[in-house]
Amino acid sequence: MRILALVLWLSLIASPIQCGYANLPDLPDMGAPSDDVMTPAEEKRLGEAFFRNLHQQAEVSDDPEIQNYIASLGNRLVSHSDMAAQRFHFFVVMEPSINAFAGPAGYIGVHSGLILATRTESELASVLAHEIAHVTQNHLKRAFAAASRMTLPMAAATLAAILLGTQSPAAAQAALIALQAGSLQSQINFTRSNEQEADRIGLQILAASDFDPRSMPAFFERLQQSTRFLGYNIPEFLRTHPVTSSRIADTRSRAEAFPYHQYTDSLDYLITKAKLQVISSDQPELYKRDFQAAMQRGTPNQKAAALYGLALILLEQRQFDASKKMLLELLSESPDQPQFIHALAQVEIAMGQKTQGLERYRLALRRFPGSKVLKLEYAEALLANGHFQGAKKLIEPHITEQAKNYPVLYKLLSQAYAGLNETAQGQRYLAEYYYAIGDLEQAINHARLAVKMAKDDRILTAVARERLLFFRAEEEARKH
Ligand SMILES: [Zn+2]
């Protein structure tokens, strides 16, 4: 009833006030109030709109290596859940706060701050497993059903604001979002029984995926203690997922039931963490000492990741020779580690050894022809060095239905076309890029330019016009 009242009230404020209660505007027809279940198609639409809108409120990482790591970790866990057949999309939000969330239709986000707060890969996996369990157990349906009583653009924006926990003033409808958030927040905050179930199921997923079940109570306890004893702000994660001591005790006793064995962090986890430390800090210099310490006493993988972190800092500081030396050392140990190959190619290109740097990608791709990460990195390097045709060939095959989850693909393809003087195509893909990151105004501007520039190209004119109409219809929907 509360939701219905909210809708009534919103319809009232959204329309001229002259109508009294006897003359209420029509309610949006998004299902009867008793109908709490969204159809899969509705949820997919909400999930996609939610993901587009997120980009307007926070920076979603478009780093192919970071993206690839979180997706493979997430998908490894999903494959051990009872939703193995469903498609999930995992991504990293570049925010220092400690947060992770599950949006509609399997969109699961992790803040970079949470990744950096984990001490082991199993801790990170335990957060993802917990989120996956909320999805598999349908705990989110209530919140999404509540959201679906709003218009789609409003629901997407409000969900994004609540789940990110960072209400951005840049969000166009910030004031309205704030008004609606209060009600929706209570639908999103999981109940104690939801939390216990997500821990229980998450623990099974974690163990089945060969991560340490004991890391789940350990990490949640540390989060809880950081607020209780150290007086830090409550991590966003704990707002939507309330942690209690009894819940931790419960999870701990379940975790202890699994036979103990040693778990080691993957090199990919350590490398991702080192990279996030360097790229998300204003003063990466500060990490130098940590990396140097890790190189003294760490495991071989920890030492390698620390040396990689140092090489990245040196690259940022334009100390190319020293950086190159470290990366060559790393590659002599692990010649196939793609992150090392990419970093070395970057250093070489930055120090003017362009041919050598580009050749490195080409050779690596010959060894790993299926690597999407390498292809994108190579394409970016080609674009930056004026090889537009080569870049286009690498990116174009990835412009599929799934590209909406990787908006940067559209941007890169647009740059390749612009470089080839195919300006109409360039504008067309730029429009797709802006649409994918939720900026309808720019999408419309660039689609309009594409129509204008396409001139005699009838097919392109038709495509661009159709997209322009589609974007305008979405903009119209946003106003209601
Ligand atoms: Zn939870």
Boltz pocket constraint, residues with backbone or C-beta under 6 A from the ligand:
constraints:
  - pocket:
      binder: B
      contacts: [[A, 130], [A, 134], [A, 190], [A, 194], [A, 195], [A, 198], [A, 240], [A, 241]]
      max_distance: 6.0
